[in-house]
Amino acid sequence: MELLEGGSVSGLVSKRGLTTGKAGECAQAIAGGLAAAHDKGIIHRDLKPENVFLTRDGRIKILDFGLAKLLDERTDSASPELTSEGGVVGTVAYMCPEQLMGQRGDQRVDVWAYGCVLYECLTGNKVWGRGDTDERLRAIGEAEPDWSAL
């Protein structure tokens, strides 16, 4: 395992978020990392700031592919479960509605999470951070993000 020195993007995001320039650098590096994984048929399924690491020399690394899934070449999607039959895995605040409903997913589940991560980098707040888990679940399926925070 590679020894990394630095910190997670989560630890760097202040109450007001990263600077626009640093958020842009992170966004570009995360997009490149996801594109490389997706080109290999791998869906991360748990992208969040805690799983994005900024090394001391400024490189971005996407970590924790423990919930990753290979796309099924026949259906071009991945089954939602990994650790239990019919179970849904991931971190609620970064999961797309389809993932929350246990539907088969593809690269778009990571694209949704990427948008949530970028929002958090820019604002310092989770896009669906309000209330308890039930309120977040409702917000993900029904509400609009607070675009004025950007």
BELPEGI-V859917 format. One record per pair of residues at least 6 apart in sequence whose ideal C-beta (glycine too) atoms are under 7 Angstrom apart, sorted by sequence separation. I is the first residue (numbers start at 1). J is the second residue. D is the distance in whole Angstrom. If there is no record, write none. Layout:
[[I;J;D] [I;J;D]]
This chain:
[[12;18;7] [17;23;7] [54;60;6] [55;61;7] [71;77;6] [72;78;6] [81;87;5] [83;89;6] [99;105;5] [120;126;6] [130;136;7] [37;44;6] [71;78;5] [82;89;5] [98;105;6] [120;127;7] [18;26;7] [52;60;6] [53;61;4] [70;78;7] [80;88;6] [119;127;4] [128;136;5] [69;78;4] [90;99;6] [130;139;6] [34;44;7] [52;62;6] [53;63;5] [99;109;5] [51;62;6] [88;99;7] [116;127;5] [128;139;5] [51;63;5] [88;100;7] [96;108;7] [128;140;5] [51;64;5] [69;82;6] [96;109;5] [88;102;5] [67;82;6] [86;102;7] [96;112;4] [9;26;6] [44;62;7] [46;64;6] [127;145;5] [80;99;7] [94;113;4] [44;65;6] [46;67;4] [30;52;6] [45;67;5] [67;89;5] [80;102;5] [94;116;5] [45;68;6] [67;90;6] [80;103;6] [93;116;7] [94;117;7] [44;68;5] [45;69;6] [80;104;6] [125;149;6] [43;68;6] [79;104;6] [80;105;6] [26;52;7] [42;68;5] [43;69;5] [78;104;6] [119;145;6] [123;149;4] [33;60;7] [77;104;4] [78;105;6] [123;150;6] [42;70;6] [43;71;7] [77;105;6] [78;106;7] [122;150;6] [33;62;4] [41;70;5] [75;104;7] [77;106;5] [30;60;6] [41;71;4] [76;106;6] [29;60;3] [30;62;7] [93;126;5] [26;60;6] [43;78;5] [71;106;7] [93;128;5] [13;49;6] [93;129;7] [100;137;6] [10;49;4] [9;49;4] [10;50;5] [100;140;6] [8;49;6] [92;133;6] [8;50;5] [12;54;6] [9;52;4] [48;91;5] [93;136;6] [97;140;6] [8;52;6] [45;89;6] [46;90;5] [92;136;6] [97;141;5] [8;53;6] [9;54;6] [45;90;5] [46;91;6] [92;137;7] [95;140;7] [48;94;5] [6;53;6] [7;54;6] [47;94;6] [6;54;5] [4;53;6] [6;55;4] [5;55;6] [6;56;5] [4;55;6] [5;56;5] [4;61;6] [43;105;6] [43;106;7] [47;110;6] [43;107;6] [45;109;6] [48;113;7] [52;117;7] [43;109;6] [44;110;5] [47;113;4] [43;110;6] [47;114;6] [49;117;6] [38;107;5] [48;117;6] [47;117;6] [49;120;6] [34;110;5] [34;114;6] [31;114;7] [30;114;6] [30;117;7] [27;118;5] [23;118;7] [26;121;6] [23;121;4] [23;122;5] [18;121;5] [17;121;6] [17;122;5] [17;123;5] [13;120;6] [17;124;4] [13;121;6] [16;124;5] [15;124;5] [14;124;6] [13;124;6] [9;121;7]]
